[in-house]
Amino acid sequence: MSDVSEQARFAARAFVVRVEHEMGEPMNEHLRERMEFAYEMGYMRGVPDGMRRVMEMHDEALSKVVR
């Protein structure tokens, strides 16, 4: 495994932990995996589309917690 993919995986997990902390509760496993994957792919590609999708998912998850 390359250093870039390791960095991407680490960054994705750290992001998801931060989101869960902001939400105040853990995400379900499916959502966590989707967010990690989208963040990781965006990180590795250097394309903001992956990051934008992750932020959309983050906003959706937060809106469900607030309701």
N, CA and C of each residue as an Amber inpcrd file, in Angstrom:
protein
   201
   0.8450000  -1.1790000   0.0000000   0.0000000   0.0000000   0.0000000
   0.8890000   1.2410000   0.0000000   0.5540000   2.2020000  -0.8060000
   1.3860000   3.3950000  -0.9170000   1.1540000   4.3370000   0.2570000
   2.1170000   5.2270000   0.4230000   2.0030000   6.2210000   1.4900000
   0.8020000   7.1300000   1.2840000   0.5030000   7.4410000   0.0250000
  -0.6400000   8.3160000  -0.2690000  -1.9400000   7.6540000   0.1530000
  -2.1030000   6.3880000  -0.1530000  -3.3510000   5.7210000   0.2220000
  -3.4570000   5.5680000   1.7360000  -2.3460000   5.3570000   2.4020000
  -2.3640000   5.3080000   3.8700000  -2.7560000   6.6660000   4.4480000
  -2.1940000   7.7290000   3.8820000  -2.5260000   9.0800000   4.3380000
  -3.9920000   9.3810000   4.0860000  -4.4880000   8.9630000   2.9320000
  -5.8910000   9.1890000   2.5970000  -6.7980000   8.4530000   3.5650000
  -6.4700000   7.2200000   3.8700000  -7.2830000   6.4240000   4.7940000
  -7.2630000   7.0570000   6.1960000  -6.0930000   7.4760000   6.6450000
  -5.9740000   8.1110000   7.9550000  -6.7770000   9.4150000   7.9960000
  -6.6420000  10.2400000   6.9460000  -7.3690000  11.5100000   6.8900000
  -8.8760000  11.2750000   6.8790000  -9.3260000  10.2570000   6.1500000
 -10.7540000   9.9540000   6.0800000 -11.2880000   9.5320000   7.4400000
 -10.5660000   8.6680000   8.1170000 -11.0120000   8.2280000   9.4490000
 -11.0390000   9.3850000  10.4320000 -10.0250000  10.2470000  10.3740000
  -9.9890000  11.4110000  11.2650000 -11.1660000  12.3390000  10.9820000
 -11.5000000  12.5070000   9.7080000 -12.6330000  13.3590000   9.3490000
 -13.9290000  12.7980000   9.9160000 -14.1390000  11.4990000   9.7640000
 -15.3690000  10.8730000  10.2440000 -15.4660000  10.9670000  11.7610000
 -14.3680000  10.7860000  12.4570000 -14.3700000  10.9310000  13.9170000
 -14.7620000  12.3480000  14.2970000 -14.2360000  13.3320000  13.5720000
 -14.5690000  14.7340000  13.8440000 -16.0570000  14.9870000  13.6140000
 -16.6050000  14.4360000  12.5390000 -18.0360000  14.6070000  12.2430000
 -18.8790000  13.9710000  13.3440000 -18.5180000  12.7630000  13.7550000
 -19.2680000  12.0990000  14.8230000 -19.2100000  12.9010000  16.1130000
 -18.0690000  13.4910000  16.3840000 -17.9420000  14.3230000  17.5880000
 -18.8670000  15.5340000  17.5030000 -18.9210000  16.1670000  16.3270000
 -19.8080000  17.3190000  16.1320000 -21.2720000  16.9250000  16.2680000
 -21.6090000  15.7340000  15.7590000 -22.9940000  15.2680000  15.8290000
 -23.3610000  14.8360000  17.2400000 -22.3750000  14.4260000  18.0170000
 -22.6430000  14.0050000  19.3820000 -23.0640000  12.5500000  19.5040000
 -22.9940000  11.8240000  18.4080000 -23.3390000  10.4000000  18.4370000
 -22.6820000   9.7070000  17.2570000 -22.4420000   8.4130000  17.3720000
 -21.8080000   7.6950000  16.2580000 -22.7770000   7.5070000  15.0910000
 -22.2100000   7.4640000  13.8900000 -23.0030000   7.2220000  12.6850000
 -23.2570000   5.7330000  12.5480000 -24.2560000   5.3990000  11.7510000
 -24.4190000   3.9820000  11.4490000 -23.2750000   3.5530000  10.5330000
 -22.9950000   2.2860000  10.5270000 -21.8210000   1.7540000   9.8180000
 -21.8470000   2.0660000   8.3250000 -23.0220000   1.9950000   7.7150000
 -23.1380000   2.2460000   6.2750000 -22.7430000   3.6860000   5.9420000
 -23.2600000   4.6410000   6.6730000 -22.9430000   6.0410000   6.4250000
 -21.4680000   6.3080000   6.6840000 -20.9270000   5.7290000   7.7460000
 -19.5140000   5.9130000   8.0600000 -18.6400000   5.4190000   6.9050000
 -18.9410000   4.2390000   6.3800000 -18.1550000   3.6900000   5.2780000
 -18.2550000   4.5520000   4.0300000 -19.4450000   5.0430000   3.7300000
 -19.6260000   5.9020000   2.5500000 -18.8440000   7.2010000   2.6820000
 -18.8980000   7.8110000   3.8610000 -18.1740000   9.0620000   4.0720000
 -16.6680000   8.8400000   4.0030000 -16.1910000   7.7700000   4.6190000
 -14.7580000   7.4800000   4.5630000 -14.3130000   7.2630000   3.1180000
 -15.0860000   6.4960000   2.3640000 -14.7250000   6.2080000   0.9800000
 -14.6970000   7.4830000   0.1410000 -15.7330000   8.3060000   0.2490000
 -15.7940000   9.5400000  -0.5360000 -14.6470000  10.4730000  -0.1750000
 -14.3690000  10.6040000   1.1040000 -13.2740000  11.4710000   1.5400000
 -11.9390000  10.9330000   1.0290000 -11.7390000   9.6240000   1.1710000
 -10.4900000   8.9970000   0.7370000 -10.2690000   9.1700000  -0.7600000
 -11.2950000   8.9470000  -1.5590000 -11.1540000   9.0910000  -3.0090000
 -10.8780000  10.5460000  -3.3840000 -11.5530000  11.4620000  -2.7510000
 -11.2920000  12.8810000  -3.0110000  -9.8840000  13.2710000  -2.6220000
  -9.4090000  12.7340000  -1.5280000  -8.0590000  13.0150000  -1.0550000
  -7.0290000  12.4880000  -2.0550000  -7.2320000  11.2640000  -2.5080000
  -6.2580000  10.6510000  -3.4110000  -6.2680000  11.2920000  -4.7920000
  -7.4190000  11.7140000  -5.2560000  -7.5070000  12.3300000  -6.5740000
  -7.1130000  13.7880000  -6.5540000  -7.2510000  14.4040000  -5.3810000
  -6.9930000  15.8320000  -5.3180000  -8.0940000  16.6270000  -5.9900000
  -9.2510000  15.9790000  -6.1320000 -10.3900000  16.6020000  -6.7940000
 -11.3920000  17.0330000  -5.7300000 -11.8500000  18.2580000  -5.7840000
 -12.7730000  18.7330000  -4.7520000 -14.1520000  18.0910000  -4.8030000
 -14.4980000  17.3620000  -5.8630000 -15.8190000  16.7420000  -5.9550000
 -16.0530000  15.7530000  -4.8230000 -15.0550000  14.9610000  -4.5040000
 -15.1830000  14.0090000  -3.4010000 -15.4100000  14.7230000  -2.0870000
 -14.6720000  15.7910000  -1.8640000 -14.8230000  16.5540000  -0.6320000
 -16.1960000  17.2220000  -0.5720000 -16.6510000  17.7340000  -1.7140000
 -17.9600000  18.3780000  -1.7380000 -19.0550000  17.3640000  -1.3970000
 -18.9450000  16.1460000  -1.9300000 -19.9480000  15.1060000  -1.6440000
 -19.9130000  14.7260000  -0.1670000 -18.7210000  14.6330000   0.3960000
 -18.6170000  14.3170000   1.8200000 -19.2770000  15.4110000   2.6480000
 -19.0650000  16.6580000   2.3010000 -19.6800000  17.7500000   3.0580000
 -21.1990000  17.7300000   2.9070000 -21.7110000  17.3520000   1.7380000
 -23.1530000  17.2110000   1.5650000 -23.6920000  16.1170000   2.4870000
 -22.9700000  15.0000000   2.5520000 -23.3710000  13.9020000   3.4310000
 -23.3130000  14.3420000   4.8930000 -22.2870000  15.1170000   5.2320000
 -22.1330000  15.6360000   6.5860000 -23.3290000  16.5140000   6.9430000
 -23.6920000  17.4170000   6.0350000 -24.8280000  18.3050000   6.2780000
 -26.1370000  17.5200000   6.4140000 -26.3010000  16.4960000   5.5860000
 -27.5100000  15.6610000   5.6720000 -27.5630000  14.9520000   7.0260000
 -26.4380000  14.4090000   7.4580000 -26.3880000  13.6910000   8.7330000
 -26.6860000  14.6390000   9.8840000 -26.1220000  15.8330000   9.8550000
 -26.3760000  16.7970000  10.9210000 -27.8320000  17.2360000  10.9350000
 -28.4350000  17.4170000   9.7690000 -29.8350000  17.8440000   9.7270000
 -30.7400000  16.7860000  10.3150000 -30.3980000  15.5110000  10.1640000
 -31.2010000  14.4490000  10.7370000 -31.0690000  14.4030000  12.2530000
 -29.9090000  14.7690000  12.7720000 -29.6910000  14.7810000  14.2230000
 -30.4350000  15.9450000  14.8520000 -30.4570000  17.0850000  14.1760000
 -31.0800000  18.2900000  14.7060000 -32.5790000  18.1370000  14.7980000
 -33.1760000  17.4020000  13.8720000 -34.6500000  17.2570000  13.8530000
 -35.1780000  16.5580000  15.0440000
